[in-house]
């Protein structure tokens, strides 16, 4: 089936040849005649290609012919791409010579030799394709496309065995209800939509045969339309369904009149099963004659959401997948005779594992159940469980042929795009934007004749595959745009089937075998994978190389000599590898490369060699926290469309992320294809001014830094931001400005000239030194704003009018020193309300703000749920805001806490850094019945918590940090989670009333001497962490009651000499961490009997000499860390220690570690309960 992908590839080759001929490049280089002959050969093959692709299933020789053609087409594409790259290089170097008015640049080593070489290679590939073309005659291929053969397909009918359907009762009731309660004068259409095999036809049959429907409709008709939507045939089929007899009429006009006669005055139900036709005109012609009595309805079943949108007048019924239980019931009914399964308990267990392959698809459950009907050997069931469905032959597997119909209906360009998705593993989240860029890099997106961008065409491709049910589980962003999706496992099987060896997904084992015909490869990485196998260098035809599952911060070593072997690469993803400048330098030789991802690497600088990648379209550098410099010659990367450097979602964090960037490559404006440019740093020299942005058609996000370098306000206006309608985020930032009045006037004029397009969604203004904001920063000019951040605009005395922005959801105001009062102008001219959609408001570092949110008679902030007030010392009052669910008050005037009674809907409350707060007044929290999370931090004088706490019946989480005078806590039965740290006045903690507790963390409470009441009261406890509590002599009594404990971390208990025997009852314990317990001499033998233990960490237990004997628990461990335990480190030293053999099979092992000299630490891959180990001895962390 992989040869079904050639059409689109050959079209790419043909288009490139056409480009050479029309642009006279071939003539200029003396190759026009050879190019035209090659183009003629390709055209000859194209004429019969669609027929060949459809016939190959029946003819192995034809399949081999297509395989040879595919290899030749790839070779042709590589040669032509090299030719075009050289042409582009000469053009750029010629431009550079003219720009610099010198001829120091090397135009070419030898244009004559290159032309001679290319002429020879083009002739060779033309001869090869000629030979392939001459073989086509023996296959008797037709020009054009045959009609898809449907005669062998089983046509549906209205009959259904209801006892063999499961899990569709609710769906049936919804459809029946719609059928009975729809009374439109015109015929109504209800689409049932979903991927193949989901049970659309079955649902239509269930509704069609329901007794209520039989009584409700005078006439019921069932027609299986299938993929051949011929108006005459369908009309004739409807007449025959209405009359119950054959119709001999042939003329379409007579057929339509007969149809009208049969339907006139009758309330009818018509089912059009299996609709594929996406031509609205043909449907309109048929619908015109479907006129019956009021309430007549058509049910349409289809795999395509586009068909549903074209035909439907009512909301489509999108069919969901079956539950695992319903799938099992369906499988069991097919696989066993009634009652037989009781005799085969071993097969039941295997059958339920097989069911996971079905992914909720009834067709798959039925097919696999039928396949196993007469198989009772356990080995046969194990074989099916471990097999990929696409490896089963069609005689055993009716699933893929059914899904393949959807694939056959795709145009060639979508077939290739769908097949490309098999490069990713099952259940992989496909990011839409990334997938489109990968399609572009591989040349799978065909340019339109108009001015539509490739990205927009790719978006249409993606949507088409989504509408046709090839993708599912789509997710959207805050703007309602689809950002990612998944493929159903069976759709993935289909993609693997049609791509064959084209795409490979391999785990890194000791031996990696990459098929020679592979053009796309994903390497699956695990925690223990450190080195990429050298076998990758043998896959010389690879065009895509991806790393899947790479953990951020892992030191994955990548081959240095990649550029000399994988010369055909279009896509290279080095995400999270230990890639250095030395490795990147030779990548500059990969002349075909179009997509390079270096995200999550530790690189400081992108080498200049990368600027020689003239075909590179996408360069991803997200989360490269050390990156400081881009290539100086980036202006030469003429094909560059997307430069991604972002790493933060919050507007207010954007300036911090780009702090290490000090300058941009000059003349960035020469990159005419550039669309994504997250940062532009204004300089003072030529090629660094704002005018560089003038002609760039940017989209997405743009942060403009160092605006103090704009000396002429006209430069700001000439950047043409007002015309950039695809930018949805803009950030403006100044570094330093004088207080001179002339300078201030210029700054205000600069910001005025930076007016964006009204489509803008997010706006940041940082370190603006003007006194007033421009008029465009108001609700009149930017009506689509969703988020605004004003940061450190210290001289502005008033805020812009934002109150009438209809979509504004997030507003952050920070560091505006001159603002004393937020007055009515802030809310806009509408006197009745303000901020109708705002959900999050943050006011920080406002030292002179005295009054906030005036205008209490207005209905303000009706949907505000999150309010943050930080370091506003003069603010003493907040109004009544009943919608607030999350409130954070940090380092403010203590009187502000008295307003807590105004926030009766609170669910989360943060009280932080109130230096003089001695107690929470009684009555403040008495009505907060919804409060579930309470955090009180850094209140050193706090000694008493309000009696209101006992009334907080919903309180589930309590966090108290650095409240040094707090001596006691109330026991609240509702608490699930308690986190107490650095409360040195706390001497004991009562556990008696904490019957709902699930997680208990106690850290650095140096006076805590006892946990009172014992553990018998907290039997539901799952996580227990005790860290640096030196007065605790032992772990609490009653540990034997912790039967649900899953995680235990014990740190710095200097007096601990043994683990309590009661812990052996903690059979669910998965994670155990012991650190800085210098008196702990040995671990109990029963530790080896804990069946669930997977993560085990021991740090700085210097007296510990051995681990419990027995290897059973060691065999189950996934992670073992032994650090600064000299006796243990010696016993378990890698390949040398006497006990190394006992642990070598554990996936991740850490023996010994020099934490004293560690300056940097990446904790991304650390399990949450193992994190404290990282801090204890790392005194050099920067």
Protein Blocks (a to p, Z undefined) as FASTA:
>chain_A
ZZmmmmmmmmmmmmmmmmmmmnommmmnopmmmmmmmmmmmmmmmmmmmmmmmmmmmmmk
lmmmmmmmmmmmmmmmmmmmmmmmmmmmmmmmmmmmmmnopakbcfbfblmlmmmmmmmm
mmmmmmmmmmmmmmmmmnopaehjddddfklpccddfbdcfklgghilmmmmmmmmmmmm
gccfbacdddddddehilmmmmmmmmmmpmklmmmpmbdcdddfbjmlcfklmmmmmmmm
mnopacfbfbfklmmmmmmmmmgopacddddehiabfcfklmmmmmmmmccdehiacddd
dfbfklmmmmpmbdcdddddddfklmmmmmmmmmpcehklmmmmmlmmmmmmmmmmnnop
aklmmmmmmmmmmgcbfklmmmmmmpcfklpcfklomklmmmmmmmmmpcfklmmmmmmm
mmpcehiacdfklmmmmmmmnopaccdfblcdfklmmmmmmmmmmmnopaghiacdfkop
afbdcddfklmmmmmmmnmmmpccddddfbdcddfklcbdcddddfklmbdcfklmmmmm
bfbdcdehiaehiacdddfklmmmmmmbfbdcfehiacdfklmmmmmmmmmbcbdcfehi
abfbdcfklmmmmkbmbdcfehilkbcbdcfklmmmmmbmbdcfbfbfbfklmmmmmmmp
mbdcehklmmmmbmbdfbacddfbehiamklmmmpccehjaddehkllpmblklmmmnom
mmmmkbcbdcdddfbdcfbfklmmmmmmmmmmmpccfkbmbdcdehiabfbdcfklcfkl
mmmbfbdcdehilkbcbdcdfklmmklmbdcdehilklmbdcfklnojalkbghklbcbd
cdehifkbmbghehklbcghklbcbdcdehilkbcbdcddfkbmbdcdehiafklmmmmm
mmmmbfbdcdehifklmbdcehjlmmmmmbmbdcdehilkbcbdcfklmmmmmbmbdcde
hiakbcbdcddfkbmbdcdehilkbmbdcfklmmmbfbdcdehiakbmbdehijmlmmmb
mbdcdehiaklmbdcehklmmmmbcbdcdehilkbcbdcfklmmmmmbmbdcdehilklm
bdcfklmmmmkbmbdcdehilkbcbdcehjklmmmpmbdcdehilklmmmmgghkamklm
mmmmpmbacehjafklpcbdcfklpcfklmmmmmmmmmkbZZ
